[in-house]
Amino acid sequence: MPDTSVPPDPPPYFRAHVFVCCNRRPDGHRRGSCAARGSEKLRDYMKARAKELGLAGIRINQAGCLDRCEFGPTLVIYPEGIWYRPETPADIDEILETHLRGGGRVRRLMLTEKDVVPKG
């Protein structure tokens, strides 16, 4: 009988992967954009701070549009798929310490299934 078992997936390359939306739309666009709300500075801060904290196995990347523009700036952390709306470096510090170092959640900054993009 042939072996039909599926080999296991390789281990993850990163313990956590953070995507920070840095999409920029023209000023005045009806949906706005994360970059216009400061996401690029927050991404740069998050990358530098994660390195300072020695958070191993964490990758922080710039992303194009994550399609939650109205809530921006936004970021998502995988493998959990947790979405956040940070506005300040202090918010980023809290996400780094609580979520990425401690494995918890920063509930006050989380976007949930109730935060949906308006239709139209």
BAFI-620431 format. One line per 3 residues: number of its first residue (from 1); their letters; for each residue x, y, z of N, C-alpha, C. Coordinates in pm, whole numbers, plus 50000, padded with zeros to 5 digits. Layout:
BEGIN
NUM) A) X,Y,Z,X,Y,Z,X,Y,Z ~ ... .
END
This chain:
BEGIN
1) MPD) 50085,49883,50000,50000,50000,50000,50090,50125,50000 ~ 50062,50224,49913,50147,50344,49907,50131,50433,50030 ~ 50238,50502,50062,50236,50595,50176,50160,50722,50135 .
4) TSV) 50044,50746,50196,49962,50864,50162,49968,50971,50271 ~ 50055,50951,50367,50065,51049,50475,50127,51179,50421 ~ 50085,51287,50479,50137,51418,50440,50253,51451,50533 .
7) PPD) 50366,51487,50475,50479,51521,50563,50446,51646,50645 ~ 50505,51659,50761,50476,51777,50845,50532,51903,50779 ~ 50470,52015,50811,50521,52143,50764,50655,52171,50831 .
10) PPP) 50741,52246,50764,50865,52285,50831,50833,52380,50945 ~ 50924,52393,51041,50897,52486,51152,50891,52629,51099 ~ 50817,52717,51167,50811,52857,51123,50950,52921,51126 .
13) YFR) 50975,53006,51029,51103,53076,51024,51110,53184,51131 ~ 50995,53248,51157,50984,53349,51262,50884,53302,51365 ~ 50907,53339,51489,50811,53311,51596,50686,53395,51578 .
16) AHV) 50705,53519,51534,50592,53608,51506,50631,53698,51389 ~ 50533,53729,51308,50553,53814,51191,50452,53927,51200 ~ 50503,54051,51204,50419,54169,51219,50417,54244,51086 .
19) FVC) 50298,54272,51037,50281,54351,50915,50217,54484,50952 ~ 50289,54593,50926,50241,54727,50956,50200,54790,50823 ~ 50073,54828,50812,50026,54890,50689,50091,55027,50672 .
22) CNR) 50154,55045,50557,50216,55174,50524,50163,55225,50390 ~ 50043,55181,50355,49981,55226,50231,49950,55375,50238 ~ 49975,55444,50127,49947,55588,50121,49854,55615,50003 .
25) RPD) 49743,55677,50035,49648,55722,49933,49660,55873,49919 ~ 49605,55927,49809,49608,56074,49795,49534,56141,49911 ~ 49584,56258,49951,49516,56335,50055,49371,56355,50016 .
28) GHR) 49283,56344,50114,49141,56363,50090,49067,56240,50043 ~ 49136,56128,50024,49068,56005,49983,48964,55967,50088 ~ 48849,55921,50046,48738,55892,50139,48773,55787,50243 .
31) RGS) 48864,55695,50214,48900,55591,50311,49020,55630,50396 ~ 49091,55735,50356,49212,55770,50428,49322,55669,50400 ~ 49429,55677,50476,49537,55578,50462,49619,55573,50590 .
34) CAA) 49675,55457,50613,49755,55438,50734,49879,55527,50734 ~ 49944,55540,50617,50065,55623,50611,50032,55768,50646 ~ 49920,55818,50597,49881,55956,50629,49853,55973,50778 .
37) RGS) 49826,55864,50848,49800,55869,50992,49922,55831,51075 ~ 50039,55824,51010,50162,55807,51086,50218,55667,51096 ~ 50170,55573,51015,50215,55435,51030,50363,55413,50997 .
40) EKL) 50418,55493,50907,50558,55473,50871,50651,55501,50990 ~ 50623,55608,51063,50704,55638,51183,50684,55531,51290 ~ 50561,55483,51304,50534,55378,51403,50607,55248,51365 .
43) RDY) 50608,55214,51235,50680,55095,51189,50829,55108,51218 ~ 50886,55223,51184,51029,55244,51209,51061,55233,51358 ~ 50976,55292,51440,50995,55284,51585,50985,55140,51633 .
46) MKA) 50885,55067,51582,50864,54929,51625,50983,54841,51589 ~ 51035,54859,51469,51152,54780,51428,51271,54808,51519 ~ 51300,54935,51543,51414,54972,51626,51394,54925,51770 .
49) RAK) 51275,54943,51821,51247,54907,51962,51253,54756,51983 ~ 51199,54678,51888,51205,54532,51899,51350,54485,51904 ~ 51435,54548,51825,51577,54514,51826,51641,54550,51959 .
52) ELG) 51609,54672,52010,51661,54715,52140,51621,54619,52251 ~ 51498,54569,52244,51447,54478,52347,51500,54336,52331 ~ 51568,54308,52220,51622,54175,52198,51515,54071,52172 .
55) LAG) 51407,54110,52108,51298,54016,52079,51338,53926,51963 ~ 51388,53809,51995,51435,53715,51893,51318,53649,51824 ~ 51337,53618,51696,51236,53546,51620,51118,53631,51579 .
58) IRI) 51132,53762,51588,51023,53854,51552,51065,53928,51426 ~ 50976,53932,51328,51003,54007,51206,50896,54114,51191 ~ 50937,54238,51171,50844,54350,51154,50861,54401,51012 .
61) NQA) 50754,54392,50935,50757,54430,50794,50658,54539,50761 ~ 50691,54613,50659,50597,54707,50600,50502,54628,50511 ~ 50375,54664,50512,50277,54602,50424,50211,54709,50340 .
64) GCL) 50162,54666,50226,50074,54752,50148,49938,54753,50216 ~ 49837,54790,50144,49704,54804,50202,49656,54674,50265 ~ 49617,54682,50391,49560,54567,50462,49407,54574,50464 .
67) DRC) 49352,54674,50399,49207,54690,50375,49126,54718,50501 ~ 49188,54782,50598,49114,54828,50716,49150,54975,50739 ~ 49153,55048,50628,49203,55186,50622,49132,55279,50721 .
70) EFG) 49004,55261,50736,48927,55351,50822,48970,55343,50968 ~ 49040,55238,51004,49082,55218,51143,49230,55249,51163 ~ 49298,55294,51058,49442,55310,51060,49494,55410,51160 .
73) PTL) 49621,55398,51192,49713,55299,51139,49686,55158,51196 ~ 49704,55059,51111,49678,54921,51153,49802,54835,51137 ~ 49804,54728,51217,49905,54623,51201,49840,54492,51238 .
76) VIY) 49896,54384,51187,49847,54249,51218,49968,54163,51254 ~ 49948,54077,51354,50055,53988,51401,50014,53843,51373 ~ 50102,53773,51302,50083,53631,51276,50190,53552,51349 .
79) PEG) 50160,53429,51394,50057,53343,51339,49917,53362,51398 ~ 49901,53444,51500,49770,53454,51566,49665,53526,51482 ~ 49708,53619,51397,49612,53698,51319,49544,53804,51403 .
82) IWY) 49616,53860,51499,49561,53964,51586,49590,54100,51524 ~ 49485,54181,51513,49494,54315,51455,49496,54420,51564 ~ 49581,54522,51544,49589,54634,51637,49581,54766,51562 .
85) RPE) 49541,54869,51639,49537,55006,51591,49621,55093,51685 ~ 49753,55092,51668,49837,55175,51754,49840,55319,51701 ~ 49848,55413,51793,49855,55554,51753,49984,55622,51799 .
88) TPA) 50050,55566,51900,50167,55632,51959,50280,55531,51981 ~ 50402,55581,52000,50511,55491,52038,50480,55414,52167 ~ 50409,55475,52261,50372,55404,52384,50280,55286,52352 .
91) DID) 50191,55301,52255,50106,55188,52213,50193,55076,52155 ~ 50291,55113,52075,50383,55013,52017,50459,54942,52128 ~ 50509,55017,52227,50579,54955,52340,50490,54853,52410 .
94) EIL) 50365,54888,52429,50272,54798,52497,50247,54671,52416 ~ 50236,54684,52284,50218,54567,52197,50344,54479,52202 ~ 50461,54541,52194,50585,54464,52199,50598,54388,52330 .
97) ETH) 50574,54455,52441,50590,54392,52572,50480,54289,52601 ~ 50356,54330,52581,50244,54245,52621,50220,54130,52524 ~ 50217,54159,52397,50185,54055,52298,50310,53977,52256 .
100) LRG) 50411,54048,52206,50524,53977,52147,50622,53921,52250 ~ 50637,53986,52363,50723,53930,52468,50643,53840,52562 ~ 50526,53886,52605,50452,53814,52708,50346,53717,52659 .
103) GGR) 50310,53723,52530,50209,53631,52478,50066,53672,52510 ~ 50048,53792,52568,49914,53839,52601,49854,53921,52488 ~ 49754,54000,52522,49687,54085,52425,49669,54224,52483 .
106) VRR) 49673,54323,52397,49647,54461,52436,49504,54491,52388 ~ 49408,54454,52470,49266,54459,52429,49221,54598,52386 ~ 49270,54702,52452,49222,54836,52419,49264,54881,52280 .
109) LML) 49365,54816,52222,49413,54852,52088,49371,54753,51980 ~ 49306,54646,52019,49271,54542,51922,49154,54581,51835 ~ 49164,54544,51707,49050,54548,51617,48987,54409,51623 .
112) TEK) 48856,54404,51626,48787,54275,51636,48697,54255,51515 ~ 48623,54147,51518,48527,54117,51411,48418,54223,51402 ~ 48404,54303,51506,48302,54411,51505,48351,54534,51431 .
115) DVV) 48482,54544,51409,48540,54658,51338,48548,54625,51189 ~ 48440,54655,51117,48433,54623,50975,48431,54752,50893 ~ 48486,54741,50775,48491,54854,50683,48349,54884,50636 .
118) PKG) 48308,55011,50643,48173,55046,50596,48155,55016,50448 ~ 48040,54969,50410,48011,54940,50269,47984,55070,50196 ~ 48023,55071,50070,47994,55189,49986,48109,55269,49973 .
END
